[in-house]
Amino acid sequence: MNRAILFGASALAMFAAAAAQAGEKQKVDKQAAAETAIKAEMVTTPDDAKAYAKAEFAKADANGDKKVEKAEFLAFAEAAHAAAQALNDTAEAAPAAEATVIAEGDTVETAEQQFVGLSKGDGVLAIEELIEARLADFAQADADQNGALDGEEKEAFAALVKPGPVL
């Protein structure tokens, strides 16, 4: 009987260790995917736009539950702005790559407003919704409608997908 209890406890400990390792592997895989993700300025095809959306979703889905709530999206936007600021702080007299030029009368959508639009107002962003939105952004940026983004079109796409400010 003691052997059965000891065996059961050992099996449970091994199962817990394996589950912890699997969870850690998922975190590492998610981080690696996010680090090697395509940047908005590199998107040239609709497939690139889909890949960008998937990587963006993986970064925003902090708890890994396959949905992005408002708090996660706002944290993602805040982190994106902090990273851009860090890049700007280290640049030597070069114009800021992430700077947004706003013409008089134009407004900038906040991250919260972007989330409401992306999530279609239901408070939860699904990956399919983000992919659909990024494909629409691609189509909007593709000025000549040739199915591929170049120079200014890439810049337009990057501006369209840039997280808004967190207020």
C-alpha positions as a Markdown table, in Angstrom:
| # | Residue | x | y | z |
|---|---|---|---|---|
| 1 | Met | 0.0 | 0.0 | 0.0 |
| 2 | Asn | 2.8 | 2.4 | 0.9 |
| 3 | Arg | 4.4 | 1.6 | -2.5 |
| 4 | Ala | 1.2 | 2.5 | -4.3 |
| 5 | Ile | 1.0 | 5.8 | -2.4 |
| 6 | Leu | 4.6 | 6.6 | -3.0 |
| 7 | Phe | 4.2 | 5.7 | -6.7 |
| 8 | Gly | 1.1 | 7.9 | -7.0 |
| 9 | Ala | 2.9 | 10.8 | -5.3 |
| 10 | Ser | 5.9 | 10.3 | -7.6 |
| 11 | Ala | 3.7 | 10.2 | -10.7 |
| 12 | Leu | 1.8 | 13.3 | -9.6 |
| 13 | Ala | 5.1 | 15.2 | -9.0 |
| 14 | Met | 6.4 | 14.1 | -12.5 |
| 15 | Phe | 3.1 | 15.2 | -14.1 |
| 16 | Ala | 3.3 | 18.6 | -12.3 |
| 17 | Ala | 6.9 | 19.1 | -13.4 |
| 18 | Ala | 6.0 | 18.2 | -17.0 |
| 19 | Ala | 3.1 | 20.6 | -17.0 |
| 20 | Ala | 5.3 | 23.4 | -15.6 |
| 21 | Gln | 7.9 | 22.7 | -18.3 |
| 22 | Ala | 5.2 | 22.7 | -21.0 |
| 23 | Gly | 3.9 | 26.1 | -19.7 |
| 24 | Glu | 7.4 | 27.5 | -19.7 |
| 25 | Lys | 8.0 | 26.2 | -23.2 |
| 26 | Gln | 4.8 | 27.9 | -24.4 |
| 27 | Lys | 6.0 | 31.2 | -22.8 |
| 28 | Val | 9.4 | 30.8 | -24.5 |
| 29 | Asp | 7.8 | 29.9 | -27.9 |
| 30 | Lys | 5.5 | 32.9 | -27.6 |
| 31 | Gln | 8.4 | 35.2 | -26.7 |
| 32 | Ala | 10.5 | 33.9 | -29.6 |
| 33 | Ala | 7.7 | 34.3 | -32.1 |
| 34 | Ala | 7.1 | 37.9 | -30.9 |
| 35 | Glu | 10.9 | 38.7 | -31.1 |
| 36 | Thr | 11.2 | 37.3 | -34.7 |
| 37 | Ala | 7.9 | 38.8 | -35.8 |
| 38 | Ile | 7.6 | 40.9 | -38.9 |
| 39 | Lys | 7.6 | 44.6 | -38.3 |
| 40 | Ala | 4.9 | 46.8 | -39.8 |
| 41 | Glu | 7.4 | 48.5 | -42.1 |
| 42 | Met | 8.3 | 45.1 | -43.6 |
| 43 | Val | 4.8 | 44.2 | -44.7 |
| 44 | Thr | 4.6 | 43.9 | -48.5 |
| 45 | Thr | 1.9 | 41.3 | -49.1 |
| 46 | Pro | -1.5 | 40.3 | -47.7 |
| 47 | Asp | 0.2 | 37.2 | -46.2 |
| 48 | Asp | 2.7 | 39.5 | -44.5 |
| 49 | Ala | -0.2 | 41.5 | -43.1 |
| 50 | Lys | -1.7 | 38.3 | -41.7 |
| 51 | Ala | 1.6 | 37.3 | -40.2 |
| 52 | Tyr | 1.9 | 40.8 | -38.7 |
| 53 | Ala | -1.6 | 40.5 | -37.1 |
| 54 | Lys | -0.8 | 37.1 | -35.6 |
| 55 | Ala | 2.5 | 38.3 | -34.1 |
| 56 | Glu | 0.8 | 41.5 | -32.8 |
| 57 | Phe | -2.0 | 39.3 | -31.3 |
| 58 | Ala | 0.6 | 37.0 | -29.6 |
| 59 | Lys | 2.3 | 40.0 | -28.0 |
| 60 | Ala | -1.0 | 41.6 | -26.8 |
| 61 | Asp | -2.4 | 38.3 | -25.4 |
| 62 | Ala | -0.4 | 38.5 | -22.2 |
| 63 | Asn | -2.2 | 35.7 | -20.4 |
| 64 | Gly | -2.3 | 33.4 | -23.4 |
| 65 | Asp | -6.0 | 32.8 | -23.3 |
| 66 | Lys | -6.4 | 33.3 | -27.1 |
| 67 | Lys | -8.3 | 36.6 | -26.6 |
| 68 | Val | -7.2 | 40.1 | -25.9 |
| 69 | Glu | -9.1 | 42.1 | -23.3 |
| 70 | Lys | -9.0 | 45.9 | -23.1 |
| 71 | Ala | -6.4 | 45.9 | -20.3 |
| 72 | Glu | -4.1 | 43.7 | -22.3 |
| 73 | Phe | -4.5 | 45.8 | -25.4 |
| 74 | Leu | -3.7 | 49.0 | -23.4 |
| 75 | Ala | -0.7 | 47.4 | -21.8 |
| 76 | Phe | 0.5 | 46.3 | -25.3 |
| 77 | Ala | 0.0 | 49.9 | -26.7 |
| 78 | Glu | 1.8 | 51.3 | -23.6 |
| 79 | Ala | 4.8 | 48.9 | -24.2 |
| 80 | Ala | 4.9 | 49.8 | -27.9 |
| 81 | His | 5.1 | 53.5 | -27.1 |
| 82 | Ala | 7.7 | 52.9 | -24.4 |
| 83 | Ala | 9.8 | 50.9 | -26.9 |
| 84 | Ala | 9.4 | 53.6 | -29.6 |
| 85 | Gln | 10.4 | 56.2 | -27.0 |
| 86 | Ala | 13.5 | 54.2 | -26.0 |
| 87 | Leu | 14.5 | 54.0 | -29.7 |
| 88 | Asn | 14.0 | 57.8 | -30.1 |
| 89 | Asp | 16.0 | 58.5 | -26.9 |
| 90 | Thr | 19.0 | 56.5 | -28.3 |
| 91 | Ala | 18.9 | 58.1 | -31.8 |
| 92 | Glu | 21.5 | 60.7 | -32.3 |
| 93 | Ala | 19.9 | 63.8 | -33.9 |
| 94 | Ala | 18.1 | 61.6 | -36.4 |
| 95 | Pro | 14.4 | 62.2 | -36.9 |
| 96 | Ala | 12.3 | 59.9 | -34.8 |
| 97 | Ala | 11.2 | 56.9 | -36.7 |
| 98 | Glu | 8.0 | 56.5 | -34.7 |
| 99 | Ala | 7.1 | 60.2 | -34.7 |
| 100 | Thr | 3.6 | 60.9 | -35.8 |
| 101 | Val | 3.0 | 64.1 | -37.8 |
| 102 | Ile | -0.5 | 65.4 | -37.3 |
| 103 | Ala | -1.9 | 67.9 | -39.7 |
| 104 | Glu | -4.0 | 70.7 | -38.3 |
| 105 | Gly | -7.5 | 69.5 | -37.7 |
| 106 | Asp | -6.5 | 65.8 | -37.8 |
| 107 | Thr | -7.1 | 63.7 | -34.7 |
| 108 | Val | -5.3 | 60.6 | -33.4 |
| 109 | Glu | -7.3 | 57.6 | -32.2 |
| 110 | Thr | -6.4 | 56.6 | -28.7 |
| 111 | Ala | -5.5 | 53.0 | -27.9 |
| 112 | Glu | -8.8 | 52.6 | -26.2 |
| 113 | Gln | -10.7 | 53.9 | -29.2 |
| 114 | Gln | -8.7 | 51.5 | -31.4 |
| 115 | Phe | -9.6 | 48.6 | -29.1 |
| 116 | Val | -13.3 | 49.4 | -29.3 |
| 117 | Gly | -13.1 | 49.4 | -33.1 |
| 118 | Leu | -11.0 | 46.3 | -33.4 |
| 119 | Ser | -13.1 | 44.3 | -31.0 |
| 120 | Lys | -16.3 | 45.5 | -32.6 |
| 121 | Gly | -17.4 | 46.9 | -29.3 |
| 122 | Asp | -17.8 | 43.6 | -27.5 |
| 123 | Gly | -14.8 | 44.1 | -25.2 |
| 124 | Val | -12.8 | 41.1 | -26.4 |
| 125 | Leu | -10.5 | 41.0 | -29.4 |
| 126 | Ala | -10.2 | 37.7 | -31.3 |
| 127 | Ile | -7.4 | 36.9 | -33.6 |
| 128 | Glu | -9.8 | 36.7 | -36.6 |
| 129 | Glu | -10.9 | 40.3 | -35.9 |
| 130 | Leu | -7.3 | 41.5 | -35.8 |
| 131 | Ile | -6.4 | 39.7 | -39.0 |
| 132 | Glu | -9.5 | 41.1 | -40.7 |
| 133 | Ala | -8.5 | 44.6 | -39.6 |
| 134 | Arg | -4.9 | 44.3 | -40.7 |
| 135 | Leu | -6.0 | 43.0 | -44.1 |
| 136 | Ala | -8.3 | 46.1 | -44.4 |
| 137 | Asp | -5.4 | 48.3 | -43.3 |
| 138 | Phe | -3.3 | 46.6 | -46.1 |
| 139 | Ala | -5.9 | 47.3 | -48.7 |
| 140 | Gln | -6.2 | 50.9 | -47.5 |
| 141 | Ala | -2.4 | 51.4 | -47.7 |
| 142 | Asp | -2.1 | 49.8 | -51.1 |
| 143 | Ala | -2.7 | 53.0 | -53.0 |
| 144 | Asp | -2.2 | 51.5 | -56.5 |
| 145 | Gln | -4.2 | 48.4 | -55.6 |
| 146 | Asn | -1.5 | 46.0 | -57.0 |
| 147 | Gly | -1.6 | 43.7 | -54.1 |
| 148 | Ala | 1.9 | 44.7 | -52.9 |
| 149 | Leu | 3.2 | 47.5 | -50.7 |
| 150 | Asp | 6.2 | 49.6 | -51.6 |
| 151 | Gly | 8.0 | 52.6 | -50.1 |
| 152 | Glu | 5.3 | 55.1 | -49.1 |
| 153 | Glu | 2.6 | 52.4 | -49.0 |
| 154 | Lys | 4.6 | 50.5 | -46.3 |
| 155 | Glu | 4.9 | 53.7 | -44.3 |
| 156 | Ala | 1.1 | 54.2 | -44.7 |
| 157 | Phe | 0.5 | 50.6 | -43.4 |
| 158 | Ala | 2.8 | 51.2 | -40.5 |
| 159 | Ala | 1.0 | 54.4 | -39.6 |
| 160 | Leu | -2.4 | 52.7 | -39.8 |
| 161 | Val | -1.4 | 49.9 | -37.4 |
| 162 | Lys | 0.5 | 51.9 | -34.9 |
| 163 | Pro | -1.1 | 51.7 | -31.5 |
| 164 | Gly | -2.7 | 54.9 | -30.4 |
| 165 | Pro | -1.6 | 56.8 | -27.2 |
| 166 | Val | -2.8 | 55.5 | -23.9 |
| 167 | Leu | -4.5 | 58.2 | -22.0 |
